[in-house]
Amino acid sequence: MEDYKTVAASQTTLTELMIPSYANFGGKIHGGIIMGLLDKVAYACAAKHAGAYCVTASVDTIDFLAPVEVGELVSLMASVNYVGKTSLVIGIKVISENVTTQHVKHTNTSYVTMVAMDEHRNTLPVPGLILQTDEEVRRFYQAYHRKELKKYYKTEEKRMKSAYEIAESVELLKNERCIIQKKD
């Protein structure tokens, strides 16, 4: 099974202290700081699995579940959840820890799709994934399912654009928080 690697072989944790320059005016860490750290840990995890340079292809979700405060340690735990031919889905769990109280909270969850590339920027095949636990099988299955849903949503978006009817849209939007002031 030389073209396959375990999930554990590439798991990566990145930990960083949240400093005042990372904070907004409310004293909470900017979401963009967390997003940058997510991209870093996703790259490290994907590159370890692929054994190659990897680029970010998409971010399926970044769910902000709780704020991160200045002075907390933030740890981002990344695992390969799914592999395709040249792509990898990296699941990332983010926790923050108040170092004085030892209070730990789950602050973010994210799924990042990375693609392996060679030195000429051509895609490269990635090793398959050896799933050793029920949790790893569940994560692989869920990532596969998210991929299928993403295809469906793209198809639906195209259908909606081609079948767009202004009168129907105006009717559906009547109970939404918008005012339509068309200038014909």
Helices and strands as residue ranges (DSSP letters): E 4-6, E 12-17, G 20-22, H 31-50, E 53-64, E 73-83, E 87-97, E 104-117, E 128-130, H 134-162, H 166-172
